[in-house]
């Protein structure tokens, strides 16, 4: 039986060899944990997503109201049963015309 003496350098190497995998695992866990909190899709970005969602919902509601107005105007211009007032307004605007009994006042 041979007794081996291990010096300080050998103990240090052996300790370091044992500590490499746990240290690597802890480093990876810390990286992914930090990314889950501070990353672009992390917990801190959740509040920003909520603010963006609220803004988008307001924008959607505004566009939905605008679409309803436009849908109504399109319905009024249906050739089968056009609204005479709407047709008169559009003709006057497009052709720049007026009735003979009307007075035009320039706004310049």
Biopython code that builds the backbone (N, CA, C, O; Angstrom):
import numpy as np
from Bio.PDB.StructureBuilder import StructureBuilder

atoms = [
    (1, "UNK", "N", (0.824, -1.160, 0.000)),
    (1, "UNK", "CA", (0.000, 0.000, 0.000)),
    (1, "UNK", "C", (0.878, 1.236, 0.000)),
    (1, "UNK", "O", (1.806, 1.401, 0.792)),
    (2, "UNK", "N", (0.530, 2.066, -0.918)),
    (2, "UNK", "CA", (1.355, 3.249, -1.085)),
    (2, "UNK", "C", (0.575, 4.469, -0.612)),
    (2, "UNK", "O", (-0.574, 4.670, -1.006)),
    (3, "UNK", "N", (1.159, 5.225, 0.175)),
    (3, "UNK", "CA", (0.519, 6.443, 0.682)),
    (3, "UNK", "C", (0.999, 7.600, -0.172)),
    (3, "UNK", "O", (2.193, 7.840, -0.350)),
    (4, "UNK", "N", (0.019, 8.292, -0.681)),
    (4, "UNK", "CA", (0.341, 9.448, -1.517)),
    (4, "UNK", "C", (0.117, 10.712, -0.744)),
    (4, "UNK", "O", (-0.919, 10.898, -0.105)),
    (5, "UNK", "N", (1.039, 11.528, -0.803)),
    (5, "UNK", "CA", (0.885, 12.827, -0.166)),
    (5, "UNK", "C", (0.458, 13.826, -1.217)),
    (5, "UNK", "O", (1.060, 13.952, -2.283)),
    (6, "UNK", "N", (-0.590, 14.520, -0.881)),
    (6, "UNK", "CA", (-1.089, 15.528, -1.807)),
    (6, "UNK", "C", (-0.740, 16.887, -1.229)),
    (6, "UNK", "O", (-1.052, 17.192, -0.078)),
    (7, "UNK", "N", (-0.107, 17.670, -2.026)),
    (7, "UNK", "CA", (0.296, 19.000, -1.570)),
    (7, "UNK", "C", (-0.847, 19.987, -1.677)),
    (7, "UNK", "O", (-1.967, 19.632, -2.043)),
    (8, "UNK", "N", (-0.551, 21.214, -1.356)),
    (8, "UNK", "CA", (-1.563, 22.265, -1.392)),
    (8, "UNK", "C", (-2.066, 22.498, -2.812)),
    (8, "UNK", "O", (-3.256, 22.743, -3.008)),
    (9, "UNK", "N", (-1.205, 22.428, -3.780)),
    (9, "UNK", "CA", (-1.605, 22.642, -5.174)),
    (9, "UNK", "C", (-2.553, 21.533, -5.629)),
    (9, "UNK", "O", (-3.513, 21.814, -6.347)),
    (10, "UNK", "N", (-2.317, 20.306, -5.240)),
    (10, "UNK", "CA", (-3.176, 19.192, -5.612)),
    (10, "UNK", "C", (-4.553, 19.305, -4.985)),
    (10, "UNK", "O", (-5.557, 19.040, -5.646)),
    (11, "UNK", "N", (-4.613, 19.693, -3.728)),
    (11, "UNK", "CA", (-5.898, 19.881, -3.056)),
    (11, "UNK", "C", (-6.688, 21.000, -3.732)),
    (11, "UNK", "O", (-7.901, 20.899, -3.917)),
    (12, "UNK", "N", (-5.998, 22.039, -4.088)),
    (12, "UNK", "CA", (-6.650, 23.167, -4.743)),
    (12, "UNK", "C", (-7.231, 22.745, -6.091)),
    (12, "UNK", "O", (-8.365, 23.094, -6.420)),
    (13, "UNK", "N", (-6.448, 21.988, -6.874)),
    (13, "UNK", "CA", (-6.933, 21.518, -8.173)),
    (13, "UNK", "C", (-8.150, 20.600, -8.009)),
    (13, "UNK", "O", (-9.131, 20.714, -8.743)),
    (14, "UNK", "N", (-8.069, 19.719, -7.063)),
    (14, "UNK", "CA", (-9.160, 18.788, -6.841)),
    (14, "UNK", "C", (-10.426, 19.536, -6.398)),
    (14, "UNK", "O", (-11.523, 19.221, -6.859)),
    (15, "UNK", "N", (-10.283, 20.496, -5.530)),
    (15, "UNK", "CA", (-11.416, 21.307, -5.081)),
    (15, "UNK", "C", (-12.007, 22.098, -6.241)),
    (15, "UNK", "O", (-13.227, 22.195, -6.372)),
    (16, "UNK", "N", (-11.154, 22.658, -7.074)),
    (16, "UNK", "CA", (-11.618, 23.429, -8.230)),
    (16, "UNK", "C", (-12.330, 22.515, -9.228)),
    (16, "UNK", "O", (-13.354, 22.900, -9.792)),
    (17, "UNK", "N", (-11.804, 21.321, -9.449)),
    (17, "UNK", "CA", (-12.427, 20.374, -10.360)),
    (17, "UNK", "C", (-13.824, 19.981, -9.868)),
    (17, "UNK", "O", (-14.739, 19.818, -10.676)),
    (18, "UNK", "N", (-13.991, 19.831, -8.574)),
    (18, "UNK", "CA", (-15.293, 19.500, -8.012)),
    (18, "UNK", "C", (-16.259, 20.681, -8.082)),
    (18, "UNK", "O", (-17.470, 20.483, -8.185)),
    (19, "UNK", "N", (-15.745, 21.882, -8.029)),
    (19, "UNK", "CA", (-16.598, 23.065, -7.967)),
    (19, "UNK", "C", (-16.993, 23.593, -9.345)),
    (19, "UNK", "O", (-17.852, 24.470, -9.433)),
    (20, "UNK", "N", (-16.395, 23.088, -10.418)),
    (20, "UNK", "CA", (-16.658, 23.638, -11.755)),
    (20, "UNK", "C", (-18.121, 23.444, -12.155)),
    (20, "UNK", "O", (-18.776, 24.413, -12.540)),
    (21, "UNK", "N", (-18.649, 22.232, -12.077)),
    (21, "UNK", "CA", (-20.012, 21.974, -12.538)),
    (21, "UNK", "C", (-21.072, 22.679, -11.689)),
    (21, "UNK", "O", (-21.987, 23.279, -12.253)),
    (22, "UNK", "N", (-20.985, 22.630, -10.370)),
    (22, "UNK", "CA", (-21.974, 23.405, -9.591)),
    (22, "UNK", "C", (-21.893, 24.909, -9.869)),
    (22, "UNK", "O", (-22.921, 25.583, -9.928)),
    (23, "UNK", "N", (-20.679, 25.434, -10.039)),
    (23, "UNK", "CA", (-20.530, 26.862, -10.331)),
    (23, "UNK", "C", (-21.128, 27.196, -11.691)),
    (23, "UNK", "O", (-21.795, 28.219, -11.847)),
    (24, "UNK", "N", (-20.892, 26.337, -12.670)),
    (24, "UNK", "CA", (-21.469, 26.541, -13.994)),
    (24, "UNK", "C", (-22.999, 26.487, -13.933)),
    (24, "UNK", "O", (-23.679, 27.303, -14.556)),
    (25, "UNK", "N", (-23.526, 25.542, -13.192)),
    (25, "UNK", "CA", (-24.978, 25.440, -13.029)),
    (25, "UNK", "C", (-25.565, 26.676, -12.353)),
    (25, "UNK", "O", (-26.595, 27.191, -12.789)),
    (26, "UNK", "N", (-24.920, 27.151, -11.301)),
    (26, "UNK", "CA", (-25.401, 28.353, -10.617)),
    (26, "UNK", "C", (-25.322, 29.576, -11.523)),
    (26, "UNK", "O", (-26.204, 30.434, -11.494)),
    (27, "UNK", "N", (-24.271, 29.653, -12.322)),
    (27, "UNK", "CA", (-24.128, 30.777, -13.254)),
    (27, "UNK", "C", (-25.251, 30.771, -14.285)),
    (27, "UNK", "O", (-25.843, 31.811, -14.572)),
    (28, "UNK", "N", (-25.543, 29.598, -14.838)),
    (28, "UNK", "CA", (-26.628, 29.509, -15.816)),
    (28, "UNK", "C", (-27.981, 29.831, -15.176)),
    (28, "UNK", "O", (-28.803, 30.524, -15.776)),
    (29, "UNK", "N", (-28.209, 29.334, -13.973)),
    (29, "UNK", "CA", (-29.462, 29.630, -13.292)),
    (29, "UNK", "C", (-29.586, 31.124, -13.004)),
    (29, "UNK", "O", (-30.668, 31.692, -13.152)),
    (30, "UNK", "N", (-28.503, 31.761, -12.598)),
    (30, "UNK", "CA", (-28.530, 33.206, -12.333)),
    (30, "UNK", "C", (-28.795, 33.983, -13.619)),
    (30, "UNK", "O", (-29.535, 34.967, -13.611)),
    (31, "UNK", "N", (-28.190, 33.541, -14.725)),
    (31, "UNK", "CA", (-28.397, 34.222, -16.006)),
    (31, "UNK", "C", (-29.857, 34.150, -16.431)),
    (31, "UNK", "O", (-30.469, 35.170, -16.748)),
    (32, "UNK", "N", (-30.411, 32.942, -16.437)),
    (32, "UNK", "CA", (-31.793, 32.791, -16.875)),
    (32, "UNK", "C", (-32.777, 33.414, -15.883)),
    (32, "UNK", "O", (-33.817, 33.931, -16.290)),
    (33, "UNK", "N", (-32.469, 33.370, -14.616)),
    (33, "UNK", "CA", (-33.318, 34.032, -13.622)),
    (33, "UNK", "C", (-33.323, 35.546, -13.812)),
    (33, "UNK", "O", (-34.371, 36.187, -13.741)),
    (34, "UNK", "N", (-32.136, 36.108, -14.054)),
    (34, "UNK", "CA", (-32.058, 37.550, -14.315)),
    (34, "UNK", "C", (-32.785, 37.930, -15.585)),
    (34, "UNK", "O", (-33.449, 38.966, -15.634)),
    (35, "UNK", "N", (-32.671, 37.108, -16.612)),
    (35, "UNK", "CA", (-33.359, 37.391, -17.873)),
    (35, "UNK", "C", (-34.869, 37.297, -17.707)),
    (35, "UNK", "O", (-35.612, 38.051, -18.335)),
    (36, "UNK", "N", (-35.331, 36.368, -16.856)),
    (36, "UNK", "CA", (-36.771, 36.235, -16.624)),
    (36, "UNK", "C", (-37.332, 37.461, -15.910)),
    (36, "UNK", "O", (-38.519, 37.761, -16.037)),
    (37, "UNK", "N", (-36.509, 38.154, -15.179)),
    (37, "UNK", "CA", (-36.974, 39.345, -14.460)),
    (37, "UNK", "C", (-36.684, 40.616, -15.252)),
    (37, "UNK", "O", (-37.563, 41.464, -15.409)),
    (38, "UNK", "N", (-35.466, 40.750, -15.747)),
    (38, "UNK", "CA", (-35.043, 41.990, -16.385)),
    (38, "UNK", "C", (-35.076, 41.961, -17.900)),
    (38, "UNK", "O", (-34.853, 42.996, -18.528)),
    (39, "UNK", "N", (-35.341, 40.830, -18.505)),
    (39, "UNK", "CA", (-35.287, 40.697, -19.959)),
    (39, "UNK", "C", (-36.405, 41.433, -20.671)),
    (39, "UNK", "O", (-37.283, 42.019, -20.037)),
    (40, "UNK", "N", (-36.364, 41.398, -21.995)),
    (40, "UNK", "CA", (-37.353, 42.121, -22.792)),
    (40, "UNK", "C", (-38.758, 41.561, -22.613)),
    (40, "UNK", "O", (-39.731, 42.286, -22.822)),
    (41, "UNK", "N", (-38.891, 40.320, -22.241)),
    (41, "UNK", "CA", (-40.193, 39.712, -21.965)),
    (41, "UNK", "C", (-40.334, 39.339, -20.502)),
    (41, "UNK", "O", (-41.162, 38.496, -20.155)),
    (42, "UNK", "N", (-39.546, 39.945, -19.649)),
    (42, "UNK", "CA", (-39.522, 39.592, -18.236)),
    (42, "UNK", "C", (-40.637, 40.245, -17.444)),
    (42, "UNK", "O", (-41.528, 40.893, -17.993)),
    (43, "UNK", "N", (-40.560, 40.054, -16.132)),
    (43, "UNK", "CA", (-41.592, 40.573, -15.243)),
    (43, "UNK", "C", (-41.653, 42.092, -15.245)),
    (43, "UNK", "O", (-42.740, 42.660, -15.133)),
    (44, "UNK", "N", (-40.522, 42.758, -15.370)),
    (44, "UNK", "CA", (-40.535, 44.218, -15.365)),
    (44, "UNK", "C", (-41.112, 44.792, -16.654)),
    (44, "UNK", "O", (-41.593, 45.926, -16.657)),
    (45, "UNK", "N", (-41.075, 44.039, -17.741)),
    (45, "UNK", "CA", (-41.640, 44.505, -19.012)),
    (45, "UNK", "C", (-43.152, 44.322, -19.045)),
    (45, "UNK", "O", (-43.810, 44.859, -19.936)),
    (46, "UNK", "N", (-43.710, 43.590, -18.113)),
    (46, "UNK", "CA", (-45.157, 43.326, -18.093)),
    (46, "UNK", "C", (-45.964, 44.613, -17.959)),
    (46, "UNK", "O", (-46.990, 44.772, -18.620)),
    (47, "UNK", "N", (-45.510, 45.530, -17.109)),
    (47, "UNK", "CA", (-46.211, 46.808, -16.940)),
    (47, "UNK", "C", (-46.218, 47.613, -18.226)),
    (47, "UNK", "O", (-47.217, 48.251, -18.558)),
    (48, "UNK", "N", (-45.113, 47.586, -18.947)),
    (48, "UNK", "CA", (-45.036, 48.291, -20.224)),
    (48, "UNK", "C", (-46.006, 47.671, -21.230)),
    (48, "UNK", "O", (-46.651, 48.387, -21.996)),
    (49, "UNK", "N", (-46.108, 46.357, -21.229)),
    (49, "UNK", "CA", (-47.062, 45.690, -22.113)),
    (49, "UNK", "C", (-48.496, 46.093, -21.775)),
    (49, "UNK", "O", (-49.318, 46.267, -22.675)),
    (50, "UNK", "N", (-48.797, 46.241, -20.502)),
    (50, "UNK", "CA", (-50.137, 46.651, -20.092)),
    (50, "UNK", "C", (-50.444, 48.068, -20.577)),
    (50, "UNK", "O", (-51.554, 48.339, -21.035)),
    (51, "UNK", "N", (-49.463, 48.976, -20.480)),
    (51, "UNK", "CA", (-49.660, 50.346, -20.962)),
    (51, "UNK", "C", (-49.860, 50.357, -22.479)),
    (51, "UNK", "O", (-50.730, 51.066, -22.985)),
    (52, "UNK", "N", (-49.064, 49.580, -23.198)),
    (52, "UNK", "CA", (-49.211, 49.512, -24.648)),
    (52, "UNK", "C", (-50.574, 48.938, -25.032)),
    (52, "UNK", "O", (-51.193, 49.395, -25.993)),
    (53, "UNK", "N", (-51.033, 47.953, -24.296)),
    (53, "UNK", "CA", (-52.344, 47.359, -24.567)),
    (53, "UNK", "C", (-53.455, 48.389, -24.375)),
    (53, "UNK", "O", (-54.377, 48.466, -25.187)),
    (54, "UNK", "N", (-53.372, 49.175, -23.308)),
    (54, "UNK", "CA", (-54.390, 50.201, -23.057)),
    (54, "UNK", "C", (-54.395, 51.236, -24.188)),
    (54, "UNK", "O", (-55.462, 51.659, -24.631)),
    (55, "UNK", "N", (-53.215, 51.643, -24.656)),
    (55, "UNK", "CA", (-53.141, 52.599, -25.761)),
    (55, "UNK", "C", (-53.713, 52.009, -27.042)),
    (55, "UNK", "O", (-54.436, 52.686, -27.773)),
    (56, "UNK", "N", (-53.394, 50.759, -27.313)),
    (56, "UNK", "CA", (-53.903, 50.104, -28.522)),
    (56, "UNK", "C", (-55.426, 49.954, -28.468)),
    (56, "UNK", "O", (-56.103, 50.089, -29.488)),
    (57, "UNK", "N", (-55.961, 49.674, -27.275)),
    (57, "UNK", "CA", (-57.409, 49.548, -27.149)),
    (57, "UNK", "C", (-58.102, 50.884, -27.389)),
    (57, "UNK", "O", (-59.169, 50.931, -28.001)),
    (58, "UNK", "N", (-57.497, 51.974, -26.907)),
    (58, "UNK", "CA", (-58.057, 53.302, -27.174)),
    (58, "UNK", "C", (-58.014, 53.610, -28.666)),
    (58, "UNK", "O", (-58.980, 54.125, -29.230)),
    (59, "UNK", "N", (-56.895, 53.293, -29.297)),
    (59, "UNK", "CA", (-56.751, 53.510, -30.737)),
    (59, "UNK", "C", (-57.778, 52.681, -31.508)),
    (59, "UNK", "O", (-58.380, 53.163, -32.467)),
    (60, "UNK", "N", (-57.970, 51.452, -31.090)),
    (60, "UNK", "CA", (-58.941, 50.581, -31.746)),
    (60, "UNK", "C", (-60.348, 51.150, -31.611)),
    (60, "UNK", "O", (-61.110, 51.139, -32.577)),
    (61, "UNK", "N", (-60.702, 51.643, -30.435)),
    (61, "UNK", "CA", (-62.035, 52.214, -30.226)),
    (61, "UNK", "C", (-62.232, 53.443, -31.113)),
    (61, "UNK", "O", (-63.306, 53.631, -31.687)),
    (62, "UNK", "N", (-61.196, 54.282, -31.227)),
    (62, "UNK", "CA", (-61.285, 55.464, -32.083)),
    (62, "UNK", "C", (-61.477, 55.058, -33.547)),
    (62, "UNK", "O", (-62.311, 55.628, -34.250)),
    (63, "UNK", "N", (-60.704, 54.076, -33.996)),
    (63, "UNK", "CA", (-60.824, 53.616, -35.379)),
    (63, "UNK", "C", (-62.172, 52.930, -35.634)),
    (63, "UNK", "O", (-62.728, 53.021, -36.728)),
    (64, "UNK", "N", (-62.674, 52.261, -34.633)),
    (64, "UNK", "CA", (-63.972, 51.599, -34.775)),
    (64, "UNK", "C", (-65.085, 52.639, -34.935)),
    (64, "UNK", "O", (-65.997, 52.455, -35.741)),
    (65, "UNK", "N", (-65.008, 53.733, -34.164)),
    (65, "UNK", "CA", (-65.995, 54.805, -34.321)),
    (65, "UNK", "C", (-65.890, 55.433, -35.707)),
    (65, "UNK", "O", (-66.904, 55.712, -36.346)),
    (66, "UNK", "N", (-64.665, 55.653, -36.165)),
    (66, "UNK", "CA", (-64.449, 56.233, -37.500)),
    (66, "UNK", "C", (-65.009, 55.306, -38.586)),
    (66, "UNK", "O", (-65.618, 55.765, -39.552)),
    (67, "UNK", "N", (-64.797, 54.010, -38.415)),
    (67, "UNK", "CA", (-65.309, 53.042, -39.377)),
    (67, "UNK", "C", (-66.831, 53.060, -39.415)),
    (67, "UNK", "O", (-67.419, 52.923, -40.488)),
    (68, "UNK", "N", (-67.475, 53.225, -38.270)),
    (68, "UNK", "CA", (-68.936, 53.283, -38.233)),
    (68, "UNK", "C", (-69.444, 54.505, -38.994)),
    (68, "UNK", "O", (-70.444, 54.424, -39.708)),
    (69, "UNK", "N", (-68.756, 55.636, -38.841)),
    (69, "UNK", "CA", (-69.149, 56.847, -39.569)),
    (69, "UNK", "C", (-68.996, 56.631, -41.066)),
    (69, "UNK", "O", (-69.881, 56.989, -41.844)),
    (70, "UNK", "N", (-67.867, 56.042, -41.471)),
    (70, "UNK", "CA", (-67.641, 55.798, -42.898)),
    (70, "UNK", "C", (-68.635, 54.783, -43.457)),
    (70, "UNK", "O", (-69.099, 54.926, -44.588)),
    (71, "UNK", "N", (-68.959, 53.775, -42.682)),
    (71, "UNK", "CA", (-69.939, 52.774, -43.123)),
    (71, "UNK", "C", (-71.296, 53.438, -43.349)),
    (71, "UNK", "O", (-72.006, 53.106, -44.298)),
    (72, "UNK", "N", (-71.653, 54.382, -42.469)),
    (72, "UNK", "CA", (-72.910, 55.104, -42.622)),
    (72, "UNK", "C", (-72.899, 55.940, -43.909)),
    (72, "UNK", "O", (-73.882, 55.958, -44.650)),
    (73, "UNK", "N", (-71.794, 56.623, -44.167)),
    (73, "UNK", "CA", (-71.695, 57.442, -45.385)),
    (73, "UNK", "C", (-71.781, 56.574, -46.640)),
    (73, "UNK", "O", (-72.428, 56.950, -47.618)),
    (74, "UNK", "N", (-71.132, 55.425, -46.609)),
    (74, "UNK", "CA", (-71.194, 54.517, -47.755)),
    (74, "UNK", "C", (-72.622, 54.023, -47.955)),
    (74, "UNK", "O", (-73.090, 53.909, -49.088)),
    (75, "UNK", "N", (-73.303, 53.733, -46.871)),
    (75, "UNK", "CA", (-74.691, 53.299, -46.966)),
    (75, "UNK", "C", (-75.581, 54.373, -47.552)),
    (75, "UNK", "O", (-76.514, 54.069, -48.296)),
    (76, "UNK", "N", (-75.307, 55.625, -47.226)),
    (76, "UNK", "CA", (-76.103, 56.725, -47.758)),
    (76, "UNK", "C", (-75.857, 56.946, -49.249)),
    (76, "UNK", "O", (-76.702, 57.521, -49.936)),
    (77, "UNK", "N", (-74.714, 56.498, -49.752)),
    (77, "UNK", "CA", (-74.386, 56.674, -51.164)),
    (77, "UNK", "C", (-74.749, 55.463, -52.007)),
    (77, "UNK", "O", (-74.344, 55.385, -53.167)),
    (78, "UNK", "N", (-75.480, 54.540, -51.472)),
    (78, "UNK", "CA", (-75.884, 53.348, -52.206)),
    (78, "UNK", "C", (-76.712, 53.767, -53.429)),
    (78, "UNK", "O", (-77.693, 54.496, -53.282)),
    (79, "UNK", "N", (-76.333, 53.319, -54.632)),
    (79, "UNK", "CA", (-77.050, 53.766, -55.838)),
    (79, "UNK", "C", (-78.518, 53.352, -55.869)),
    (79, "UNK", "O", (-79.320, 54.022, -56.519)),
    (80, "UNK", "N", (-78.892, 52.285, -55.199)),
    (80, "UNK", "CA", (-80.289, 51.835, -55.223)),
    (80, "UNK", "C", (-81.209, 52.794, -54.476)),
    (80, "UNK", "O", (-82.347, 53.010, -54.893)),
    (81, "UNK", "N", (-80.734, 53.364, -53.388)),
    (81, "UNK", "CA", (-81.550, 54.306, -52.609)),
    (81, "UNK", "C", (-80.636, 55.345, -51.964)),
    (81, "UNK", "O", (-80.426, 55.345, -50.751)),
    (82, "UNK", "N", (-80.101, 56.225, -52.799)),
    (82, "UNK", "CA", (-79.172, 57.255, -52.330)),
    (82, "UNK", "C", (-79.928, 58.360, -51.603)),
    (82, "UNK", "O", (-81.051, 58.714, -51.961)),
    (83, "UNK", "N", (-79.286, 58.888, -50.586)),
    (83, "UNK", "CA", (-79.835, 60.008, -49.837)),
    (83, "UNK", "C", (-79.630, 61.272, -50.676)),
    (83, "UNK", "O", (-78.492, 61.600, -51.011)),
    (84, "UNK", "N", (-80.689, 61.977, -51.018)),
    (84, "UNK", "CA", (-80.541, 63.161, -51.878)),
    (84, "UNK", "C", (-79.668, 64.251, -51.266)),
    (84, "UNK", "O", (-78.929, 64.921, -51.987)),
    (85, "UNK", "N", (-79.739, 64.439, -49.963)),
    (85, "UNK", "CA", (-78.908, 65.476, -49.327)),
    (85, "UNK", "C", (-77.426, 65.124, -49.430)),
    (85, "UNK", "O", (-76.593, 65.995, -49.682)),
    (86, "UNK", "N", (-77.101, 63.853, -49.235)),
    (86, "UNK", "CA", (-75.702, 63.426, -49.324)),
    (86, "UNK", "C", (-75.200, 63.577, -50.757)),
    (86, "UNK", "O", (-74.079, 64.035, -50.977)),
    (87, "UNK", "N", (-76.012, 63.202, -51.718)),
    (87, "UNK", "CA", (-75.607, 63.322, -53.120)),
    (87, "UNK", "C", (-75.410, 64.788, -53.476)),
    (87, "UNK", "O", (-74.439, 65.132, -54.149)),
    (88, "UNK", "N", (-76.313, 65.653, -53.037)),
    (88, "UNK", "CA", (-76.204, 67.081, -53.309)),
    (88, "UNK", "C", (-74.919, 67.650, -52.702)),
    (88, "UNK", "O", (-74.207, 68.417, -53.350)),
    (89, "UNK", "N", (-74.630, 67.272, -51.460)),
    (89, "UNK", "CA", (-73.408, 67.746, -50.799)),
    (89, "UNK", "C", (-72.164, 67.307, -51.556)),
    (89, "UNK", "O", (-71.245, 68.102, -51.750)),
    (90, "UNK", "N", (-72.126, 66.061, -51.981)),
    (90, "UNK", "CA", (-70.932, 65.550, -52.669)),
    (90, "UNK", "C", (-70.762, 66.196, -54.042)),
    (90, "UNK", "O", (-69.642, 66.500, -54.453)),
    (91, "UNK", "N", (-71.877, 66.404, -54.751)),
    (91, "UNK", "CA", (-71.792, 67.038, -56.073)),
    (91, "UNK", "C", (-71.292, 68.465, -55.944)),
    (91, "UNK", "O", (-70.437, 68.896, -56.718)),
    (92, "UNK", "N", (-71.810, 69.194, -54.987)),
    (92, "UNK", "CA", (-71.368, 70.575, -54.785)),
    (92, "UNK", "C", (-69.885, 70.642, -54.432)),
    (92, "UNK", "O", (-69.157, 71.507, -54.918)),
    (93, "UNK", "N", (-69.458, 69.734, -53.597)),
    (93, "UNK", "CA", (-68.053, 69.741, -53.187)),
    (93, "UNK", "C", (-67.134, 69.345, -54.343)),
    (93, "UNK", "O", (-66.111, 69.994, -54.561)),
    (94, "UNK", "N", (-67.473, 68.314, -55.073)),
    (94, "UNK", "CA", (-66.612, 67.812, -56.152)),
    (94, "UNK", "C", (-66.604, 68.739, -57.372)),
    (94, "UNK", "O", (-65.548, 68.980, -57.957)),
    (95, "UNK", "N", (-67.757, 69.251, -57.752)),
    (95, "UNK", "CA", (-67.859, 70.051, -58.972)),
    (95, "UNK", "C", (-67.783, 71.553, -58.724)),
    (95, "UNK", "O", (-67.713, 72.345, -59.663)),
    (96, "UNK", "N", (-67.798, 71.934, -57.451)),
    (96, "UNK", "CA", (-67.714, 73.344, -57.084)),
    (96, "UNK", "C", (-68.838, 74.137, -57.757)),
    (96, "UNK", "O", (-68.586, 75.128, -58.442)),
    (97, "UNK", "N", (-70.065, 73.696, -57.555)),
    (97, "UNK", "CA", (-71.226, 74.336, -58.167)),
    (97, "UNK", "C", (-72.180, 74.819, -57.077)),
    (97, "UNK", "O", (-72.080, 74.424, -55.916)),
    (98, "UNK", "N", (-73.131, 75.706, -57.498)),
    (98, "UNK", "CA", (-74.143, 76.228, -56.583)),
    (98, "UNK", "C", (-75.432, 76.442, -57.361)),
    (98, "UNK", "O", (-75.425, 76.520, -58.590)),
    (99, "UNK", "N", (-76.528, 76.535, -56.635)),
    (99, "UNK", "CA", (-77.816, 76.837, -57.263)),
    (99, "UNK", "C", (-77.824, 78.310, -57.692)),
    (99, "UNK", "O", (-77.099, 79.126, -57.122)),
    (100, "UNK", "N", (-78.634, 78.645, -58.684)),
    (100, "UNK", "CA", (-78.676, 80.047, -59.150)),
    (100, "UNK", "C", (-79.171, 81.024, -58.095)),
    (100, "UNK", "O", (-78.814, 82.200, -58.149)),
    (101, "UNK", "N", (-79.968, 80.588, -57.151)),
    (101, "UNK", "CA", (-80.500, 81.525, -56.149)),
    (101, "UNK", "C", (-79.614, 81.620, -54.896)),
    (101, "UNK", "O", (-79.977, 82.316, -53.948)),
    (102, "UNK", "N", (-78.477, 80.946, -54.872)),
    (102, "UNK", "CA", (-77.579, 80.976, -53.708)),
    (102, "UNK", "C", (-76.531, 82.072, -53.870)),
    (102, "UNK", "O", (-76.132, 82.406, -54.985)),
    (103, "UNK", "N", (-76.097, 82.621, -52.753)),
    (103, "UNK", "CA", (-75.042, 83.631, -52.743)),
    (103, "UNK", "C", (-73.807, 82.982, -52.144)),
    (103, "UNK", "O", (-73.877, 82.389, -51.068)),
    (104, "UNK", "N", (-72.676, 83.089, -52.833)),
    (104, "UNK", "CA", (-71.415, 82.502, -52.348)),
    (104, "UNK", "C", (-70.576, 83.603, -51.738)),
    (104, "UNK", "O", (-70.328, 84.632, -52.367)),
    (105, "UNK", "N", (-70.143, 83.382, -50.513)),
    (105, "UNK", "CA", (-69.324, 84.342, -49.800)),
    (105, "UNK", "C", (-67.923, 83.755, -49.655)),
    (105, "UNK", "O", (-67.754, 82.763, -48.946)),
    (106, "UNK", "N", (-66.919, 84.334, -50.301)),
    (106, "UNK", "CA", (-65.548, 83.819, -50.149)),
    (106, "UNK", "C", (-65.032, 84.075, -48.733)),
    (106, "UNK", "O", (-65.323, 85.113, -48.140)),
    (107, "UNK", "N", (-64.277, 83.138, -48.204)),
    (107, "UNK", "CA", (-63.774, 83.237, -46.819)),
    (107, "UNK", "C", (-62.317, 83.672, -46.756)),
    (107, "UNK", "O", (-61.655, 83.424, -45.748)),
    (108, "UNK", "N", (-61.806, 84.302, -47.777)),
    (108, "UNK", "CA", (-60.406, 84.749, -47.754)),
    (108, "UNK", "C", (-60.251, 86.097, -47.148)),
    (108, "UNK", "O", (-59.135, 86.608, -47.057)),
]
sb = StructureBuilder()
sb.init_structure("model")
sb.init_model(0)
sb.init_chain("A")
sb.init_seg("    ")
for serial, (resi, resn, name, xyz) in enumerate(atoms, 1):
    if name == "N":
        sb.init_residue(resn, " ", resi, " ")
    sb.init_atom(name, np.array(xyz, "f"), 0.0, 1.0, " ", f" {name:<3s}", serial, name[0])
structure = sb.get_structure()
